[in-house]
Amino acid sequence: MGCRPDELTFTPSGTHAVHSGIFGTLAARRRAGRRLVHSAVEHSSVLHAAEVHEAAGGTLTEVAVDRTGRVAAGDVAAALGTDTALVCLQSANHEVGTEQPVEEVAALCREAGVPLLVDAAQSLPWGPAPGAWSVLAASAHKWGGPPGVGLLAVRKGTRFSPQGPLDERESGRSPGFGNLPAVVAAAASLRALRAAAETGPDEAARLRGLVERIRARVPELVPDVEVVGDPVRRLPHLVTFSCLYVDGETLLQELDRSGFSVSSGSSCTSSTLTPSHVLRAMGVLSEGNVRVSLPYGTGEADVERFLEVLPEAVRSVRERFGVPVREAPARGEEAAETEEEPAGVVVDSLGKRCPIPVIELAKAIGGVPVGGTVTVLSDDEAARQDIPAWCAMRDQEYVGEQPAERGAAYVVRRRG
């Protein structure tokens, strides 16, 4: 893990490790300040801890990411102030696989005298987190170890004050006896993984090649798809893409029937019916989102079969939703311009969930002349994200959001 044995504590889960790391560091740094800085795409365990910190009187600074989901080290540096107590930055994103500039940010934090907590759950299977981080959290199940084993490393010299009743075990950082058989299994599995990487074929490079194949082939095989995440600086085993006019949960069910277990960050798979905070922060399409994680040993035949099954699964879902074959005339085929004010239409999608508001927008846009507008009324939170994304994919003008009696009104102007 890149730390000394006496710097490591075992916890009941990775989430527990993140919470303990954040609150223990913040408590020890109370005199320095109460500002917590984190990226907009951190794991929910960080965001939930941040909410508790703010409710208790602390302050938060959220650092934005670019369209690939990556923060700029300079933006983190700009967020550091005299009252900054802690910076949280994941080593790589759990949803889209984009790697963060941890080493560079760690150097900036050290120069400013601010500790850096790194959530290394996704990247630790591929090697220790780089840089002079102060606190690190991880979870054994990410590398094939048993669930229920979290890891918290606090480097020597980092001020840390465990919260809650103190215990004589685990340096007081995690009360009670840990699950020792599971801890041993976690260590054995990580050791076996690293040994295989040193003596056998480069599994990371092999999986990266399969992911690159998926990233390249999916847009060729399926129309109206956006592959998200950094194409180069990413985890080797993870690929995420979003399919226009598709309900994520329905698509997952179709793929499951064909023997593929994948995940989704789209709004329709969440009990809150709100879009993934990661996709929202990136400003990319959330509907029809599919996250594919390739396990160790995934074969080329498995990937090829997935690529064979996916187009029909997407086509089937779109057909059920009545997706228009052609949304608008191609450029050069527009209706003749007149001196009259371009017409506008209103689409009432209130009470309808993704991807229906976008589908109804696509159907309506061809019925207005160039320069005309379509106003979509929607109370679905995903519309705020997906309608601008549709405009970018379809080269239409997103005019903006306006208040409405219910939900919001999203105005789109037809370019062609």
N, C-alpha and C positions, 0 to 999 in steps of 0.2 A: 504493500500500500504506500510505500515511500515514507514511512514513519518508524519511530522506535517502538519496541513492544510496550514500554511503560507509558507511551502516549496514547495507546489504543484502549477503548472501552467497548464492550459489547452491549447492545441494547435490544429490546424486544422487536424492533422493526426499524427500517430505514426512516420512516416518518418520525418515529420517536427520537432517532439520532439527530435529525434536522431540528426538531423542536428543542431538544436538550442543548444542542450546539448554539442555537440562536439565543435562547433565554439565558443560558449560562454566560455567554459572552456579553450580552447587553447588560446584565446585572453587574458584571465586573467592571464595565466601562461607564457606569452611570455618571460618574463625576466628569468624564470627558464630554458627554453629551447623550442625547436620546434619539438621534437620527439613525434610521435604518435605511440603507440604500440597497435596492435589488433591481434586477432586470425585469422587464415586462413579461418575460416568458418563463419565469421560474416555476418549478413544480408547485402544485397546490399546497404541499406541506409548508413551503416557505410563505406563500401568500396568506394562508390561514394564521400562521404565527405572526405575520405582519399586522393582520387585522386585530389580533389580541393586543399587540404592542401599541397600536394606535389608540385602541379603546382605553388603554391604561394611561394615556397622556403622552405617548411617544409620537415622533414624527416620522414620515415616510418620504422617500424620494424614489420614484420609479424611473428607470432608465429605458428609453425606447429602443427598439431594434429596427433593423432594415427589413426589406421584403424577404430576405432569406432567413430571418430569425436571429441574426447576430448583432450583438452590441458593438459599438465602437469604443475602444479603450479610452479614447479622449473624452467621450461623453461620461464615462464613469469617473474619470479624473475631475471633470467639471462639476460633478455632483458632490465631490468630497468637500466638506467644510469643517470648520473648527468644532462643530457639534456632532460630527459623524462618529457613531459608536461602532458600526459594523457594516460591512458590504457583503452581500450574498450574490454569488454567481455560479450557476451550474457549469459543469465542464462540457456537457453536451445536452441538447434538448431532448426530452423524453418523447415528444410527438413527431418532430421532423428530422431529428438527428444532427442538426447544425451544431458544430463545435464552437465554443466561445474562446476568446483570447485570454485564457486564464493566466498564462505565464506573464503576459504584458500587464494585465490588471493587477496581478499580485505584486509586481515590482512597483507599480504606482501606489498601491496601498501601503506597502512597506515604507516607501519614501515619505508618505503622508502620516505614518504612524497609526494607521487604521487596520485592524485585523480583517482578513478575508475568509469567509466561510464558503467552501466549495461543495456543492452537491455533485458527487462523482459517481452516483449510482449507475448511470448508463455507460460511462467510459471506463470504469475500473476493470471490467473484464478484459480490456485490451491493453492495460498497463497503468502504472501509477499516474496520478494527476500531476502535471508539470507545475513548476513555479513555487515561490515561497509562500504558499497559503498558510493560514494560521489554524483553521479548523476544517475538518473534512468529514462528510457523512456519506454512507453507502449502504447497500442492502445486498445480502448474500444471494438472494434468489435471482439477481440479475446475471450472475455467472453460472447458474445451474446449481447453486447451493440450496439448502432448505429455506422455505419461507420462515419468517419469524426471527431472523438474525440480522440486526442492524449493527453498523459499525460507526463509531464516533472517535475521531482522532483529534487531539488537541496538542499542538506542538509546544514543546518547552519554551517558556518565555511569554506565552500568550496568557493574558489575564483571564481567568475563568472562575465563575462562582456558581456551582451547581445549585439548582433551585429545588424547593421541596425539602422534606425531611432528609437529613443526611444519613448515609449508611456507611458502614465500615468497608464494604466491598466495592470493587471497581472504582477506587479513588473517590467514592461518594457520588460519582456521576450517574450511576444507574442502580437504583435500590434493589435489593434482593439477589437471589442466585439466578444466574443466567441459565439458559438451556444448554448445558455443557455438551451433550451428544450432538446437538444441532450445530454448535459452534465448531466442534471438531470436524463435522461433516463439511461445514462451510470452508474451513481451512484446507481440508483435503481436496475439495473440488477446485478451489482456486489454484492450489499447488499443481494439481494434475493438468489444469488448463494451461498454466504457464510452462510446464514441462513439455507439453505437447507442442506449444508454439516454438519452443527452443530447438526441439529435436526433429519435428516433422514438417510437413508442408505448411506454408503460411496461410492459415485459415482466414485471417483478416483480409488478406489480399484476394483470396478466392471468393469470399462472400462479397467483397467490394465489386468484383467483376460482375457477379450476378445482379447486384443492385444496379449497377450501371446499365446492364441489359434491360432491366425493368424500367428504369428512368427513360431510356431511349425508345423502347418499343411501345410503351403504353400510349403516348401521344400519337404514334403511328397507327395503332390498332383501334383506338377509341377516340372519336371526335369530341371536341370541347372538353378537354382535360387540362388541368393545371398541375404540373409536378412542382411540389414546394420543397423548401429547404435549400441550403447551400449545396451546389453540385459537386464541390471539391472538398471543402472543409467540413466533413461530416463523419458520422459513425459508419463503420463498414457494413453493418447488417440491416440498416433501417432505411425505408423509402416510404414517402407519403405523397399521395396525389388526391385531387378533388375533381369530381365529375359533375359538370353542369347538368341541371335538370334531373338530379337523382337524389332520392332520399337515402341518407347514409345507412340507416338501420335496415331498410329494405334490401339494399345492395349487400350488406353483410350477411343477411339471411340467404340470399341467392348464392353467395360464395360458400356459405356454410354447407348448403345442400350438395355442393360439388366437392366437399372435403377440405375446404380451406378456412382456417380459423384466423381471421384478421381483426383489426380494431378500427375505431373511427373516432375522430375528434369533432365530428359535425354536431350541430345542435340537437338533432333528432335522436341521438343516442344518450342524451343527458336527461336526468330526471328534472332538471331545472329548465329545460328547453331553451337554454342560452348557448350561443356558439362557444367553441373552444377559445379560451383566453389567449392561447398561443397563436392560433390562426387569426384572431381578431387583431392582436398586436402587430402581426406581420402584414395585415391588410390584404390577405388573400382569400380566395373562395373557400367557404366552409362547407357548403352543401355537397353531399356525395363524397365525403372525405373517407379515404381508405389508408390505413397505416399497416404496412407489411413489415414484419420483423422476421428475418431469416435465422432460424436456430442453427447451432453448430451442426455441420454435417449435411445441411440442405444440398440436395443434388440438382444438377442442371435440368434433369427431367422434371423435377417438381416445379421449377420456375417456368419451363416451357409449357407445362400443362396449365399453370395459372394464367399464362398469357393467352392460351387457347380459350380458356373458360371465361375470362373477364369480359371480352367484347359482347358476347351473347348475354351475360348477366346484366350489363349496363343497358343494352338494347331492350331487354325484357322489362326492366324497371321503367325506362323512359316511355315505352309503349303503354304501360299501365297508366302513366300520368298524362298521356295524350300530348306528348311534346310535339310542337310543330315541326314539320319537315323543313320548312324554310320560313325564317322569321321575317325577312324583308327583302325587297329587290336588291340585287347586287348594284354596286356603284356603276353609274352609266345608264341604269334602267329606272332611275327615279322618276316620279311624276313631274310633269313640267311645272316650273315655278310660275306663280301668279303674283299679282300685286297685292292680293289679299293676305291678311295676317294668317300665318300657318295655323291650322287647326290643332286642337289638343283634346285628348280623351282622358277620362278618369277610370282607373281600374280598382274596383273595391275587392281587396283581398283580406278584409278584416275577418279574424277568426280562422284563417287558413295558415297552416304551418309550411315550413320549407319542404320542398322547393316550389310550392304552388305559386307564391307571389312572383317569383322570377319567371316561371313558365307563362303566367298570364301576361307579364310584361312583354315577353318574347312574342306572344301571339298578337298583342296589340300594336307593337311598334310598326308593323308593316301596314297598318291601316291609317297612319297619319303621314302627311307629306313631309319632305325634308324641311327641317326647321320647326316642325310641329313637336308637341310634347306629349308624353304619357306620364300621368301622375298615378302612382301606385299607393293606395291606402293600405297600410299593414300594421298590425299590432304584434307581429312576430319579431323578436329581437334579432334574429338572423338576417332579416331584410336589410337592416342598417349596414351590414357587412357585405351581403351577397349582391345587392343591387349595384353598388359601385363596382364590385368585382366583375359583374356581368358586363357593365358598360366598358370596362377596360378590355375585356376579352372580345367584345363585339364592336369596338371602335365607335361607341355611341357616347354622347356627352352627358355626364352626370351633373345636373344643375345643382342639386343639393336637397336637403331635408327641410321640410316645413312643418310647423305644428298643425295638429288636426284634433278634432273633437275626441277621437279615439286613436290611439297609436300615433303614427306619424305619416306624413305625405312625402313620398320620394319622387322627385321630378327628374325625368330623363328627356333629353331633346334628341330627335333623330338626325343623324348626320348623313346617313345614306342607307 
